[in-house]
Structures are given as structure tokens and as C-alpha cells.
Amino acid sequence: MNMIINGTSPTSRVNSSSYPKDEIVLDPNLNEAEREDYKRRVVQLRSYSPTTPAPQPSGLVRATCWSEEVEECYRFQTAGYRDVREYCHLQGVTEEEVKRWPHNGYIKMLLSRNGAFIYFNKDRECQDKDLHKCKIFNYNGTE
């Protein structure tokens, strides 16, 4: 997993003490339009407050074997969200606006709860040893 972190994250690969608290550290390979878009999203995240509560799950099951659904849940949970429903609700985006890899549809980039951008590889990220950590939530008896 490749992470682009603001200076406040304890998992940053950049020395976090060398950056002011609110400075955003971005990948130097991004073009100017992408940089501005990401900065705008961070500002929105810090100021966005949903008017309704996020949908609450009616149950959950733990993953026992890998699947594309488990991979998607793992990526959202790595970013601090239950699943795509909670992410879209809290970020104020639609499912179509979530950045995905074009060739396989896996999540490419998420804005974590602490304002950091998390970039995921094209390949599987949820290893077999991490399957038990992944939760698959059900809503109103549906999967």
C-alpha cells in the first residue's frame, strides 16, 4: 500500500515533525490539477458534516476466504470506514466517484478519516493472514 500522508499522521514515511500540522504532503508525480483536487477534498473533509447519520448495519460476518467483496471491504476498513456506504455518506460522494483501477475495479485511492490520502496497489492487498480482521456488514438483512 502506498500512502500519501499529511504531516500529522503517525504512519507517515515522511518525517512528520518537519511539516506544519495542516500542511498536505502530496506525491510529487501528481499533476497540478490532481494536487488542487486533493487539497480541495481535504478542505471539504475537514468542513463537511453530514446532516443525517450514516446507515447502520444490521449485522456482520468475518471473512474466511478471499473474494473481491472482501478486498473492497478491507481497503475501506484500512482507511477507517466500515464499507462503501459509510465512506460515500461521510465524504459526500457517490459510489461512481470512488477512484478505482480501470482494469479490475479495485479501490485505487481513498481519503482516510484523518485527512490522509491512501493509495492502493493494483493487485490484492488483503493477505490471507489478515482475512480474520475484515468485517463484511449486512444492512437490513441484505448482503
N, C-alpha and C positions, 0 to 999 in steps of 0.2 A: 504494500500500500504506500503510495506517495502522498505526503501531506504538505500542504502549503498552510502555514500557521501564522496567526498574528503573534505578536511578541509576548502575549500573556500566557500562552499555553505551556504547561509543564512538559509536554511531549515534543516540543519543537526541536528540530535539528539545528536550528539557528540559536545562538546564544541569546536567550530571551532578555537578559539584563542589558544588552546593548541597544534595545529598542524601547522607545516610549510605550506606555501601556496601550494607547489607542492606535499606534501605527500598524498598518497592514503590510505584511511581508508577502509578496506575490512571486510566483515563478517568473524568472527573467525571460523565459521563452514566450510569454504571452504577448500578443499584440496589444496596442494601445486601447482598442475598443473592448477587448476582453478584460483588461485591467480596470477600465472605468465601470464596466458592467458588474464586476465582482465587488468593487468598492461601493457601488450603489446598493448591491444586495446586502452588504454588511450593515450599511446605514439603515436600510429597511428592516433588517432583522432586529437591530437594537431598538428601533422605534415602533415596530409592528406589534400590535396587541389584538389578538382575535377577540371578537365580540361574543362568540359562543364557545363553549368548552369543546375540546377535541372529542371525537366519538370514542366511547368507552367499549372495550372488548367484552364479550360475554364469556370468554374462556380462552384457554391457551393449551397448546401441546408443545412438548420439546421435540426438536428434530432428532431423528435416529439415523437417517441416511441422507446423503446429499441430494439435492434437486435444485432446479433453477429457482423455485419458490424459496427454498432455504437460503440460497445465495443472496437473493434480494433482501430477505429479512435480516440476514447477517450484516449486510452493508448498511442498512438503515440503523440497526442497533449499534453498530460501530460508531455511527455519527451521533448517537444519543436519542434516537427516536424509536418508537415501537415498530412502526411499519410505514408504508407509503401514505396511508390515510392520515396519520398523525403529522408526518412531515409536510404534506400538502396543506393541511389545515393550519399549522403553525407558521409556515413560510408564506402562505397566501398564494400558492401556485397550484396549477392543475397537474395531473399525472403526466400529461404530454410535455410539460415544461421541465420535467426532471431530466437532467443530462444523462444520456445513455450512449454506450458504444454502438455504432450502427450495425456492425456485423453480427452481434449476438444479443443485443438488447440489455446487457448487464448495466448496472448503475456505473456511470463514469465519474461524476462529481456530485458531492453533497455539501451543503453549508451546515456545519455542525451547530449544536446548541450554543457553543461558546463563541461563535462567530468565525471559526476557522474553516477553511475550505479543505475538504478531504477528497483526494483523487484516488481512484481505484484502478487497478490494472485491468487489462482486457480479459485475463484468464480468471479462473476460480480463485477466490480469496479465502473462502471458508474451508479450512483444512479439517480432516476427519477428527483430529484431536479437539477441535472447537465446536463440533456439532452439538454437544450437550448444552452449550451456552446459548444456542439460538432458540428463540421462542417464536412460535407461529400462533398469532392471535386470531380468534374467531369472533365475528360480530353477529349478534342476534341469531345464533345457531347456524350461520353460514360459514363456509371456509374461505 
